[in-house]
Structure formats: C-alpha cells, structure tokens
C-alpha cells in the first residue's frame, strides 16, 4: 500500500477535534416545515433560536390552489372591430388569461413548483440546463377576498418566477418581469373583487429564456404570499435598520421606515420602533409621527442607542429584533426584522476582519438546485443543505450568480455564515438597475452579508465602458447601503489600462491564483479575495478516472484547465494573509454544466458534496483545512475494493492533526 501523507503541513489545515473516516454515515433526512414557511424540527446549534422570526405577520402563504398547464396556449388574435376594441380595454384579457377561461383540465400543483425538474432528459435539450427541456407554461388560481378586506392594501408577493413572466389579475396585465431571480411584488388593491366575485390570477411563464449557463428550473419556484395591510402601511422592504458602531465605540440602530397610503383622505400615523434582545426583552424604543396625503408616501428616520450589545459572529450568531409598528386610522401594520451587531472590514494587507478579529473566508459557491426538486427547494431542505456546509467547515457562501430565496439569508443570519450577495445581470440600464436596487433593499438588513458583487466574469471587465457601468452600479449600491463594500468577480484584464478593479472596493479573483502576488504588488492599497477557485473534478466513490465512462477520480488529482485541485487552491489562499479567503467552485454538485463531458452526463463534477448531499473525498480535505476545534481524519478509498484484492492500493489521508 502506498500511503500519501496529507496532514497539516501539506494542507495548511487547523488543529484538534472529531474523527471521520472514509465510510461516512448517510446525511440525516430533512424534517418538517410549518404552515407559515418557518423551519422547525432540525437541531440548532447551542444558543441558536429554533425558529426564524416571523418577519411580516400580516402575510398569508399561498401554497395551494394553483393549477398548471404545460405548454403555451396562444390567444386567438382579434378579428372584428368589436373584438379589437374590447381587447384594448382593461380587464378584457383573452385566451388563458381571461377570467372565464375553462381551466378544469389543468393539473393541480403546490408552489414552490419547478416543472422542468419533472422533465425527462433529452439529448437535444440545452446542456447547461442539464438536458431538461423548459419551454412555456401557465398557472392560474382563484382567490376569494373577504368583504371586510375592502379598504385594505392588498399585495401579492412572488419570491421568484423562472423566467420571463406576465401576470394578469382579473383580466388586466399587472406585471411583466424578465428575470428568474428577483421578487415580484404586485399591488392587488385597484384590481380586487370581494365576496362571491372571485379574483383570477393568471401567469404565463416563458422559461425558454436563459439568464445563466446552469440549471435554472421553470415556473413559480419560490413562495407566494398574500399581504393584507391597513390603508396606511409600511412599504414592502420599507425598513432599513442595519446597526452602526460609532468612532467612540458606541452602538446605534438607525431605523428608516417608508410608509405609503391608499386612504382617501390625509392621515397621520404613529411609528413605534422597539429593539428586542435575543430573549425578547425590549432594550430600546423610539417613536415618530408622519402625515401622508391620499395615495402618498412618507419616510421617518429614528435612531436607537444601544449599550454594549452582544455581537453577531460566525461562532455565535446572536440576533436582535427590530419591531416596527404603526398606529393609524384603519389599523396597524408591523414588521419584525432580525439584525446583528457586528463590524466588518477588508484590509489590503491582512484580509477580512469580523468584529476586528481576522477571519479567513472558508467559502463555497452555491447554485440553488438540489436532487429531486430542482430549484423548488423546500425550506427544511435548504436548512439541511446549509448545515451540510457548516459540517464541512464552511463559514462563507457566495450566491452564484444571483439572489437566493429570502429564507436562505435568514438561515445564514441564524446559522453563522457570511455571504457575498451577487447581482445577476451586469447592466445599468433602468430595468437591470431596478433589479440591483431590489437586491440591496431586500437584503441589506441581514448581518450575514459582507460583500455585494455586481457581476461575474464579464467580457467588458477590461474596457472603458465596463468601468463606467460598474461605477454607476457601485454608486447605486452605496447609496442604498453605505456599510458594505462592492466587489466584482474578475477572470482577467487585471492589468489593462481600463479595468473594473479600479472602481470596486474589494478585488475579486476568479481563478488566476498565479496573479495574486503580482496584482497585490501593483495595487498594495486594494483589498483582495478569491471570489471563485478550485473547479476540481470528482465522482463520488470513484478512485480512478475513466473518461470513456465519464468518471473522474476522487483522489483530488483532476481539475479544470483554469482551476486547481482542492489542496492546491486552498494552499495558495491560506499562505497569503492579504487574500481575504476563497470560495470553492462548488459546495454541491448542480444540474447542468457537466464539464469536462457532455451527454449523457447531466450534472457537474465540481461539488464538495454530490447532488444529494453525500460527501466526496473533497469533504474531508476541506474539513482538514477548515475545522479548528475538532480532530479530522479521513482515509480514501475504502479499505475493501472488490477486484483489487492482493494488489497495492493507493491511499490518501486527510487530517488536521500533527
């Protein structure tokens, strides 16, 4: 037997802790989700709350009652003058968007729903989409509103729809959205019907459009909510309450509350803000008042001083709650937002600091799909996926290359991850800038987020136009959130006369690890991180490469031409203090992008864990790298290897022990 030592000196790993071997137990099955979408049943780490806070108590989850039709239903064009005249009027949609359309033969579905995940694999389908056809589909749902809801502000909140969606309410187009990753919030109020007059929601989803080069799913794949608010209410994403630390060491929570009114007369609202500690005790309060004109808007700003709050950290993710309530004619509104007190800093010479303590980013890039469910990942499975990353020693996650579900960020707050949140489309045109603005407004209260990324590997990164685009996007991010730096994931053009590294706060390297030292020498004042690295190939349970069978060895010997093995990629980061950390491509395998192969392989080989969450050899490699408080020992391959009896077996050990 040949023994390959892979201990502390070879892996630059940590010290001490639990024993793991090649024969790992199967991951625990995910458990339940409550009716409100709150996670429960999983064992939290000591000191963590068992549930996520109810952020918006006036919302109702609309999971059931949806009907689905796969394929397009073309609407017959108007022919007569009367048909043409009527077609141009509100409330008179034709075809499957019409209120009276017969959908009795449509299939009942529960959302979140990804219809692409149920497709068979087709060789002629797009390789990046995992050889699963997408196409066009329709959803319909009827909704009864109580007559008592008259006068309320009524909103529909779609977490995301893949990909290009047109939404009708009662025969009128109310929204067109061309991205599969941003939320869609619809003011239902002016279109609403009450009592026995049912409301008809119709949605045409065109999933032939592709925004990425990975599996994107199809349909209403995140939660849908109905909000019933008083006429004078808090705007959706209308509370900004990210804590700040002053130069004298004191803390405060600046709270900005945006209000809106659908009332018919001017009205005043009292705004009450409480800060609740982790035990639910009120530790600070403030009050303000605003007057809104009919259909008007207003904003109030308050500040809560806080004496010596408990810090949020990766090891102890302590969460406080900002509770915002309004008292106005017609009723009160409320939001409860989890926040964390922490400082972040990227230093050009010493990397990343959390609460002024140096922290190496031990990160992974994650797409959002999983085996069996596509992108319609249940909340409990999402938590289970993140726990698998925590078990690997991961402390940082890059959202690649798009916004994740709202539950993802709330879980990262609770579980103790830091996050690079990433914009999908690199374009400062109004539609795309609006998506970037939504990303920041929706997520800026989360203590987990430490970086905003405006793009990934853009060909224009070394051009004057690219620089001007980034300048505008970064300025908009900073205007909405002045507490976090902006980065961009660059894969070249670092030394071009015009390149975007000059206009971001933190340089992001996608691969090009041989350029770390050169770039740092030429830009000693620019903080740097690896935004993406590794791209190593592994097939779980295989210990010899057989390219004819599309099998790659898990002995950490195979990597993409642009990448490196898991050991070598981390070594390049670990030995350089000025590199804040790295994000392995990827934490899990994902559907699509089956590099270096094509059909019939339908998923990637890059993951530390496979599509189902079972560990590859990379799991113990990174546990040895990243876990400091428990002993890690892993041996591969297994001790028994049918067909290899009596011969030498090449073995590899991974450990953080001396």
matplotlib code that plots the C-alpha trace (Angstrom):
import matplotlib.pyplot as plt

x = [0.0, 1.3, 0.5, 0.1, 0.5, -1.8, -1.6, -1.1, 2.0, 0.6, -2.8, -2.2, -5.1, -6.1, -5.8, -7.7, -11.2, -13.7, -12.7, -14.1, -13.3, -13.9, -17.1, -19.3, -22.8, -25.6, -26.8, -29.8, -33.1, -34.6, -37.6, -40.8, -41.8, -44.6, -47.6, -46.1, -42.9, -40.9, -38.3, -38.6, -37.6, -33.9, -31.5, -30.0, -26.5, -26.5, -27.7, -29.5, -33.2, -35.2, -37.3, -36.8, -38.6, -42.0, -40.9, -44.3, -47.2, -49.8, -48.9, -50.6, -48.8, -50.5, -49.0, -52.1, -54.9, -52.8, -53.5, -50.8, -50.7, -47.5, -47.1, -48.3, -51.9, -51.9, -54.6, -56.6, -56.0, -58.9, -60.6, -63.7, -63.8, -65.6, -63.0, -60.2, -61.9, -62.5, -59.1, -57.6, -59.5, -58.6, -60.0, -60.5, -57.6, -58.2, -57.3, -55.8, -55.5, -59.3, -61.3, -63.9, -61.3, -62.1, -59.1, -60.9, -58.5, -55.4, -53.2, -53.4, -49.9, -48.4, -45.9, -43.0, -43.1, -40.4, -41.9, -38.5, -37.4, -40.1, -39.0, -37.1, -33.5, -33.4, -30.1, -31.1, -32.0, -29.6, -26.6, -26.3, -29.9, -29.0, -30.6, -34.0, -36.5, -38.1, -40.4, -43.6, -46.2, -49.3, -50.5, -54.0, -55.5, -58.7, -58.7, -61.6, -61.3, -63.5, -65.7, -64.0, -60.8, -62.2, -60.1, -57.0, -53.8, -53.6, -50.4, -49.2, -45.5, -43.8, -40.4, -39.3, -40.6, -38.4, -38.0, -40.0, -43.4, -46.5, -49.1, -52.8, -55.2, -58.9, -58.1, -55.6, -51.9, -50.4, -46.7, -44.1, -40.8, -37.9, -35.6, -36.0, -34.2, -35.9, -39.1, -42.2, -44.5, -47.9, -50.4, -53.6, -55.8, -57.0, -58.0, -59.5, -63.0, -64.7, -67.1, -68.5, -66.8, -63.6, -60.2, -58.5, -54.7, -53.2, -49.4, -47.7, -44.1, -41.6, -38.7, -37.1, -35.2, -31.9, -30.1, -27.3, -25.3, -26.5, -29.8, -32.4, -35.7, -39.0, -42.1, -43.2, -40.3, -40.3, -43.0, -46.1, -47.7, -50.8, -50.4, -53.4, -52.3, -54.1, -54.7, -51.7, -48.9, -45.2, -43.9, -42.6, -38.8, -39.5, -37.5, -33.7, -32.2, -28.6, -26.7, -23.7, -20.8, -19.6, -15.9, -16.2, -17.2, -20.9, -23.6, -26.9, -29.5, -30.6, -34.1, -35.6, -39.3, -41.0, -44.8, -47.5, -51.2, -54.2, -56.6, -58.9, -58.1, -54.9, -54.0, -51.4, -49.6, -47.6, -44.5, -43.2, -39.9, -38.6, -35.4, -35.7, -32.7, -32.3, -34.6, -37.3, -36.9, -37.3, -34.0, -34.7, -37.6, -38.3, -41.4, -42.1, -45.2, -45.8, -48.7, -49.5, -51.7, -54.1, -52.0, -48.9, -45.7, -43.5, -40.4, -39.4, -36.0, -35.2, -32.2, -31.9, -28.7, -27.6, -25.2, -22.8, -24.9, -23.9, -22.1, -23.1, -20.3, -19.8, -19.3, -22.1, -24.6, -26.6, -29.7, -31.7, -35.1, -36.2, -40.0, -41.7, -45.4, -47.7, -50.9, -53.1, -56.8, -57.8, -55.4, -51.8, -49.0, -46.0, -42.5, -40.1, -36.6, -33.6, -30.4, -26.9, -24.3, -21.0, -18.3, -16.7, -13.5, -11.5, -7.8, -5.4, -2.6, -4.4, -7.6, -11.1, -11.9, -15.2, -15.6, -11.9, -10.8, -9.1, -11.2, -10.2, -13.1, -13.5, -16.2, -18.1, -20.1, -23.7, -26.3, -29.8, -30.9, -31.0, -31.6, -35.2, -36.7, -34.8, -34.9, -38.2, -36.2, -38.3, -37.3, -36.3, -34.1, -32.5, -31.6, -30.3, -28.0, -26.6, -26.0, -24.0, -21.8, -21.4, -20.3, -17.7, -16.2, -17.6, -18.0, -18.7, -21.1, -21.1, -24.5, -23.6, -24.6, -27.9, -30.1, -31.2, -34.5, -35.4, -35.2, -31.5, -30.4, -32.4, -30.9, -27.4, -28.1, -29.2, -26.5, -23.5, -22.4, -21.0, -22.3, -21.2, -24.5, -24.3, -26.2, -27.4, -27.3, -24.4, -26.2, -27.0, -30.0, -33.2, -34.7, -31.5, -30.6, -34.0, -33.1, -29.9, -31.7, -34.2, -31.3, -29.8, -33.1, -34.4, -31.2, -29.3, -30.6, -29.0, -25.9, -24.7, -24.0, -20.5, -20.0, -22.1, -20.9, -22.1, -21.0, -19.3, -16.7, -17.9, -16.1, -16.3, -14.3, -11.3, -13.0, -13.8, -17.5, -17.2, -15.6, -18.4, -21.0, -19.5, -19.1, -22.8, -23.9, -21.5, -22.7, -26.3, -25.4, -23.5, -26.4, -28.7, -26.2, -23.2, -21.9, -20.6, -18.0, -18.7, -16.7, -16.8, -15.7, -13.0, -11.4, -8.8, -8.0, -6.5, -3.7, -5.5, -5.3, -9.0, -10.4, -13.0, -10.7, -10.0, -13.6, -14.6, -13.8, -12.5, -10.8, -12.3, -10.2, -12.0, -9.0, -5.8, -4.1, -0.7, -1.6, -2.3, 1.2, 1.7, -1.6, -1.0, 2.4, 0.9, -2.1, -1.0, -3.9, -6.6, -8.1, -8.4, -10.2, -10.7, -14.3, -14.1, -11.4, -10.7, -13.0, -11.7, -13.5, -14.7, -17.1, -18.3, -17.0, -14.7, -10.9, -9.7, -10.5, -12.3, -13.1, -14.8, -17.3, -17.5, -16.0, -13.4, -11.2, -11.9, -8.3, -8.0, -5.9, -8.3, -9.1, -10.3, -7.5, -8.4, -8.6, -6.6, -7.1, -8.8, -5.4, -3.5, -6.2, -6.6, -2.8, -2.4, -5.1, -4.0, -0.4, -1.3, -2.6, -3.6, -6.1, -9.2, -10.2, -11.8, -15.0, -14.6, -16.5, -18.7, -20.2, -22.7, -22.8, -25.5, -27.6, -26.1, -22.6, -21.2, -17.7, -15.5, -18.2, -21.5, -24.4, -25.3, -23.8, -26.3, -24.7, -21.4, -18.4, -17.2, -19.0, -17.5, -20.8, -22.8, -26.3, -27.9, -25.6, -23.4, -19.7, -16.9, -13.2, -13.1, -15.3, -12.6, -10.0, -11.8, -12.7, -9.0, -8.3, -11.1, -12.1, -10.0, -11.8, -12.1, -9.8, -10.4, -9.0, -10.2, -8.9, -9.7, -10.5, -12.4, -10.5, -12.3, -12.1, -13.6, -11.4, -8.2, -7.6, -3.9, -2.6, -1.3, -3.9, -3.1, -4.4, -4.8, -5.2, -6.6, -6.1, -5.7, -3.7, 0.1]
y = [0.0, 3.5, 6.0, 9.6, 11.9, 14.9, 16.3, 19.8, 20.8, 19.6, 21.0, 24.1, 22.8, 23.6, 21.8, 19.3, 17.5, 14.6, 11.6, 11.0, 8.1, 7.2, 5.3, 8.3, 7.9, 9.0, 12.6, 12.9, 13.4, 16.9, 17.4, 19.4, 22.9, 24.8, 26.2, 29.7, 28.6, 28.6, 25.9, 23.5, 20.0, 20.4, 20.6, 24.0, 24.6, 25.6, 29.1, 29.5, 30.1, 27.1, 29.2, 32.1, 35.2, 36.0, 39.0, 40.0, 38.8, 40.2, 37.9, 34.6, 31.8, 30.8, 27.4, 25.5, 26.1, 26.6, 25.0, 24.3, 23.8, 22.8, 24.4, 27.6, 28.5, 31.1, 33.6, 34.0, 37.4, 39.8, 39.9, 42.1, 45.7, 44.9, 42.2, 44.7, 47.4, 45.2, 43.7, 47.1, 47.6, 46.8, 43.6, 42.0, 39.6, 36.8, 33.2, 31.5, 34.9, 35.6, 35.4, 33.0, 30.6, 26.9, 25.5, 22.4, 20.0, 21.7, 19.9, 21.0, 21.9, 23.2, 26.1, 26.3, 24.4, 23.6, 21.9, 21.4, 19.1, 16.6, 16.5, 13.6, 14.1, 14.9, 14.8, 17.7, 19.9, 22.6, 21.1, 23.9, 23.2, 19.6, 18.4, 19.1, 20.9, 24.1, 25.9, 27.7, 27.1, 28.7, 29.0, 30.0, 30.5, 31.9, 33.9, 34.9, 38.1, 38.8, 41.9, 43.0, 43.4, 46.4, 49.5, 47.5, 47.5, 44.1, 42.8, 39.6, 38.7, 36.2, 35.2, 34.5, 33.1, 31.4, 33.1, 35.7, 36.1, 38.0, 38.3, 39.1, 39.9, 39.8, 40.1, 43.0, 42.8, 43.9, 42.9, 41.8, 40.5, 39.3, 37.8, 34.5, 35.7, 38.8, 39.1, 40.4, 42.5, 43.4, 45.9, 43.9, 46.6, 48.5, 45.2, 43.4, 41.9, 40.8, 38.2, 35.8, 37.7, 35.7, 37.1, 35.3, 35.2, 34.0, 33.8, 32.9, 31.8, 31.7, 29.6, 29.3, 32.5, 31.7, 34.1, 31.7, 28.7, 26.4, 24.7, 27.4, 25.5, 26.7, 28.2, 29.6, 28.1, 30.2, 31.1, 33.2, 35.4, 37.5, 40.6, 42.3, 45.6, 48.6, 51.6, 53.4, 50.8, 50.1, 49.6, 46.3, 46.3, 49.6, 49.2, 49.8, 49.0, 47.8, 48.6, 51.0, 51.4, 55.0, 56.0, 56.2, 52.5, 53.1, 51.5, 52.7, 51.3, 53.8, 52.9, 54.3, 53.4, 54.1, 54.5, 54.6, 55.3, 54.3, 56.2, 58.7, 61.5, 62.7, 60.6, 60.6, 57.5, 57.0, 54.8, 52.9, 51.1, 48.6, 46.8, 43.3, 41.4, 37.7, 36.8, 39.0, 41.8, 45.4, 47.2, 50.3, 52.3, 55.3, 57.0, 59.2, 60.5, 61.0, 62.5, 61.1, 62.6, 60.3, 57.8, 59.5, 58.3, 59.4, 58.3, 58.6, 58.2, 57.2, 56.1, 53.6, 53.9, 50.5, 50.0, 47.0, 44.7, 41.1, 40.6, 38.6, 36.3, 33.1, 31.1, 32.9, 34.4, 36.4, 38.1, 41.0, 42.0, 45.4, 45.6, 48.4, 49.1, 51.7, 53.1, 54.9, 55.1, 51.8, 49.7, 49.0, 47.4, 45.5, 44.2, 42.2, 42.2, 40.2, 42.2, 41.5, 43.8, 43.3, 45.2, 44.1, 45.3, 44.2, 45.2, 45.3, 43.7, 41.5, 40.2, 40.2, 41.2, 40.5, 42.4, 43.4, 39.8, 38.3, 35.7, 33.7, 33.2, 29.4, 29.7, 27.9, 29.0, 27.7, 27.3, 26.8, 23.4, 20.0, 16.4, 15.6, 19.0, 21.2, 24.8, 24.4, 23.6, 23.3, 25.4, 22.4, 21.1, 24.5, 24.5, 20.9, 22.0, 24.8, 22.5, 20.2, 23.2, 24.0, 20.4, 20.9, 23.8, 26.4, 29.9, 31.9, 31.5, 33.2, 33.4, 32.3, 34.1, 35.5, 36.3, 33.3, 32.7, 35.0, 32.0, 31.5, 34.8, 34.4, 31.0, 32.3, 35.0, 32.3, 29.7, 31.9, 32.3, 35.4, 36.0, 37.5, 38.5, 38.7, 40.6, 38.6, 40.9, 43.3, 46.3, 49.7, 50.2, 51.0, 47.6, 45.9, 48.7, 48.2, 44.5, 45.6, 48.1, 45.4, 43.1, 45.6, 46.9, 43.3, 42.0, 45.0, 44.3, 40.9, 40.7, 37.7, 39.9, 41.3, 41.9, 43.0, 41.6, 43.4, 40.8, 37.5, 37.1, 39.8, 40.2, 44.0, 44.0, 45.4, 48.2, 51.8, 51.0, 48.3, 50.7, 53.2, 50.6, 49.4, 53.0, 53.5, 50.2, 50.6, 54.1, 52.9, 50.1, 52.5, 55.0, 52.2, 50.6, 52.5, 49.8, 47.1, 47.1, 46.3, 43.7, 42.1, 38.6, 39.1, 36.5, 38.5, 42.1, 42.9, 45.0, 46.6, 50.4, 50.5, 47.7, 47.5, 46.6, 50.4, 51.1, 48.4, 48.3, 44.7, 43.0, 39.6, 36.9, 34.1, 31.7, 33.3, 32.4, 32.9, 36.6, 37.2, 38.4, 40.5, 42.3, 42.9, 44.3, 46.7, 47.6, 47.4, 49.5, 47.3, 44.6, 41.2, 38.0, 34.9, 35.1, 31.7, 29.0, 25.3, 23.8, 20.3, 17.2, 14.3, 11.4, 10.3, 6.8, 6.6, 6.4, 6.1, 8.2, 6.6, 9.3, 6.9, 6.2, 9.9, 9.0, 11.3, 10.1, 11.4, 11.4, 15.1, 14.7, 16.1, 19.8, 22.0, 23.7, 27.1, 25.7, 23.7, 20.7, 21.3, 21.1, 23.4, 26.0, 26.4, 26.4, 29.4, 31.3, 30.1, 31.1, 34.7, 36.9, 39.6, 37.3, 37.5, 34.0, 31.9, 30.4, 26.9, 26.1, 24.5, 23.3, 20.9, 19.4, 21.1, 20.2, 21.3, 22.3, 18.7, 19.8, 18.1, 16.0, 16.3, 13.9, 11.6, 13.3, 15.8, 17.4, 19.0, 17.2, 20.3, 19.8, 19.0, 17.1, 15.4, 16.4, 14.6, 16.0, 12.9, 13.7, 13.2, 13.0, 16.8, 16.9, 15.5, 17.6, 20.8, 19.6, 19.1, 22.6, 24.5, 22.9, 24.1, 22.8, 19.1, 16.4, 15.4, 12.2, 10.9, 8.0, 7.2, 5.0, 2.5, -0.5, -3.1, -2.6, -5.6, -6.6, -5.1, -8.0, -8.9, -5.8, -2.4, 0.2, 3.9, 5.6, 9.2, 10.5, 13.9, 15.3, 18.5, 16.5, 16.6]
z = [0.0, -0.9, 1.8, 0.8, 3.8, 3.6, 7.1, 8.5, 6.6, 3.2, 3.7, 5.8, 8.0, 11.6, 14.9, 17.1, 17.1, 16.0, 14.0, 10.5, 8.2, 4.6, 5.4, 6.4, 7.7, 5.3, 5.8, 8.1, 6.2, 6.2, 8.5, 8.5, 7.6, 9.3, 7.5, 7.7, 6.0, 9.2, 9.7, 12.6, 13.7, 12.9, 15.9, 16.1, 17.5, 21.2, 21.7, 18.4, 18.1, 16.9, 14.6, 12.2, 13.4, 11.7, 9.7, 8.3, 10.4, 8.0, 5.2, 4.2, 2.4, -0.9, -1.5, -2.6, -5.0, -8.1, -11.5, -14.1, -17.8, -19.5, -23.0, -24.4, -25.1, -27.8, -27.6, -30.8, -32.4, -32.5, -35.9, -35.8, -34.8, -31.5, -30.6, -31.3, -29.4, -26.3, -26.5, -25.9, -22.7, -19.1, -17.7, -21.1, -21.5, -24.0, -24.0, -20.9, -19.2, -19.4, -16.3, -17.8, -19.3, -18.7, -16.7, -15.4, -17.1, -15.7, -13.2, -9.5, -8.2, -5.0, -5.1, -5.0, -8.2, -10.8, -13.8, -15.5, -12.7, -13.8, -17.4, -18.9, -20.0, -23.8, -25.7, -27.9, -25.0, -23.7, -22.0, -19.4, -18.3, -17.6, -20.8, -19.4, -21.7, -20.2, -22.6, -21.7, -19.0, -17.5, -13.9, -12.7, -9.3, -7.9, -4.7, -2.5, -0.6, 2.4, 2.0, 5.3, 3.3, 1.4, 2.0, 2.9, 0.9, -0.7, -2.2, -3.9, -3.3, -5.6, -4.4, -7.9, -11.2, -13.8, -16.1, -18.1, -16.6, -17.5, -14.7, -15.1, -12.3, -13.3, -16.9, -16.6, -17.0, -13.7, -14.1, -16.6, -15.2, -17.2, -14.6, -12.7, -9.6, -8.3, -6.2, -7.9, -5.7, -7.0, -5.6, -6.0, -4.4, -7.5, -9.3, -6.3, -6.1, -2.9, -1.6, -4.2, -7.0, -7.1, -8.2, -11.0, -11.2, -14.5, -15.2, -18.4, -17.8, -20.7, -19.5, -22.9, -22.0, -20.2, -17.9, -16.8, -18.0, -15.3, -14.5, -13.8, -13.5, -14.7, -13.0, -9.7, -7.7, -4.6, -2.1, -2.9, -0.3, 0.1, 2.3, 3.8, 5.2, 6.7, 4.3, 5.8, 5.9, 5.9, 2.4, 1.3, 2.0, 3.6, 6.8, 6.9, 10.3, 9.9, 13.1, 13.2, 15.5, 16.2, 16.3, 20.1, 20.3, 21.0, 19.0, 17.5, 15.2, 12.6, 11.5, 8.3, 7.7, 4.4, 4.6, 1.9, 2.0, -0.1, 2.1, 0.5, 3.0, 4.7, 7.7, 10.4, 11.7, 14.8, 14.2, 17.2, 17.0, 19.6, 19.8, 21.3, 22.7, 22.0, 24.9, 23.5, 26.1, 24.9, 25.3, 23.3, 21.9, 19.7, 18.4, 15.4, 13.5, 9.8, 7.9, 4.5, 1.7, -0.1, -2.2, -0.8, 0.7, 3.6, 5.4, 9.0, 10.5, 14.1, 16.0, 18.8, 21.0, 22.3, 25.2, 24.8, 22.6, 22.2, 19.0, 16.0, 14.8, 12.9, 16.1, 18.0, 15.6, 18.1, 16.7, 18.0, 16.6, 15.4, 15.7, 13.8, 14.4, 13.1, 14.7, 12.2, 11.3, 9.7, 11.8, 12.5, 10.5, 11.8, 10.7, 12.8, 11.4, 12.7, 13.0, 14.2, 15.8, 14.1, 12.3, 9.0, 7.4, 4.4, 4.8, 1.8, 3.8, 6.4, 4.8, 6.3, 9.8, 11.7, 14.9, 14.4, 14.6, 11.5, 9.8, 6.7, 4.4, 4.0, 1.4, -1.3, -4.3, -4.3, -7.0, -5.7, -7.1, -5.4, -6.5, -7.0, -6.5, -9.0, -7.8, -5.8, -2.7, 0.5, 3.4, 5.5, 2.7, 2.3, 6.0, 5.7, 2.8, 4.8, 7.7, 5.4, 4.6, 8.2, 8.8, 6.1, 8.0, 5.6, 7.1, 3.9, 0.9, -2.4, -4.1, -7.6, -9.6, -8.5, -5.5, -3.4, -1.7, 1.3, 3.6, 2.6, 4.1, 7.2, 7.8, 7.2, 9.8, 12.3, 11.5, 11.3, 7.7, 6.0, 2.5, -0.8, -2.4, -6.2, -8.8, -11.9, -14.9, -15.5, -17.0, -15.5, -17.8, -15.9, -15.8, -14.6, -12.2, -10.6, -10.0, -8.4, -6.2, -5.2, -4.3, -1.9, -0.4, 0.2, 1.9, 3.4, 7.0, 7.1, 9.3, 7.2, 4.1, 4.0, 0.2, -2.7, -6.1, -9.2, -11.8, -12.6, -15.3, -17.7, -21.1, -20.7, -17.4, -19.1, -21.1, -20.5, -20.9, -18.3, -15.9, -16.4, -15.9, -12.6, -11.4, -11.8, -10.2, -7.3, -6.6, -6.5, -4.1, -1.8, -1.9, -0.6, 1.8, 3.0, 5.3, 2.9, 0.1, -3.5, -5.5, -8.9, -9.8, -12.4, -14.6, -16.4, -17.6, -14.2, -15.7, -18.6, -18.6, -18.1, -15.8, -13.2, -10.3, -10.2, -9.2, -6.8, -3.1, -3.0, -5.8, -6.7, -8.4, -10.2, -10.5, -11.8, -8.5, -10.1, -10.2, -6.5, -5.8, -8.9, -8.5, -4.8, -5.6, -8.1, -6.0, -2.4, -1.1, -2.7, -0.6, -2.4, -2.1, -4.2, -5.4, -7.1, -7.1, -7.5, -10.2, -9.4, -10.7, -8.6, -9.0, -5.5, -4.7, -7.7, -7.2, -10.7, -13.7, -16.6, -19.1, -21.5, -18.8, -17.7, -14.3, -12.5, -9.7, -6.2, -5.2, -5.9, -9.0, -11.6, -12.2, -15.0, -17.0, -15.4, -11.9, -9.4, -7.1, -3.7, -1.9, -4.2, -4.5, -0.7, -0.2, -2.4, -0.4, 3.1, 2.7, 1.7, 4.5, 2.1, 0.3, 2.5, 1.6, -1.1, -2.5, -3.8, -7.0, -5.7, -2.4, -4.0, -7.5, -9.6, -12.6, -15.9, -16.9, -16.9, -17.7, -19.0, -20.6, -22.4, -23.0, -21.2, -18.2, -16.8, -13.8, -12.7, -11.1, -9.1, -5.8, -2.4, -2.0, -4.7, -5.9, -3.0, -0.4, 0.1, 0.6, -1.8, -0.8, -1.0, 2.1, 4.4, 2.5, 3.4, 6.9, 7.5, 6.1, 7.8, 11.1, 14.1, 17.1, 16.4, 15.1, 11.5, 10.0, 6.6, 4.6, 1.0, -0.7, 1.5, 2.9, 0.8, -3.0, -5.0, -7.8, -6.2, -3.7, -3.3, -5.1, -3.9, -3.2, -3.4, -0.2, 0.8, 4.4, 5.2, 8.7, 10.8, 13.4, 13.9]

ax = plt.figure().add_subplot(projection="3d")
ax.plot(x, y, z, "-o")
ax.set_aspect("equal")
plt.show()
